[in-house]
Amino acid sequence: MPDEQILALLTEIRDLQKQHLEKYSIALQNQQKAIEVQKNSVGRARTLLIVVGAIVIALYLLPAFWFNSSWGLRCLLRR
């Protein structure tokens, strides 16, 4: 192979490596953004789970409290 072809091939390899590094750094930035989005989503999901859990517990305990308090009132009224 002539020296000119070898030099052109090596130049092309160098340019491709530079492009690869640029795209790799962009991919790393995108991954970091995705991780931040996932962390935010987990935080929102945790908050939503706590709110829904509190609502479910309130809906379960409210009738129990209501029936117990009304039973106590009935006993007091019968005396």
JOZISUL-V205511 format. One record per pair of residues at least 6 apart in sequence whose C-alpha atoms are under 6 Angstrom apart, sorted by the first residue. I is the first residue (numbers start at 1). J is the second residue. Records with the same first field share a line. If there is no record, write none. Layout:
I: J  J
//
This chain:
none
//
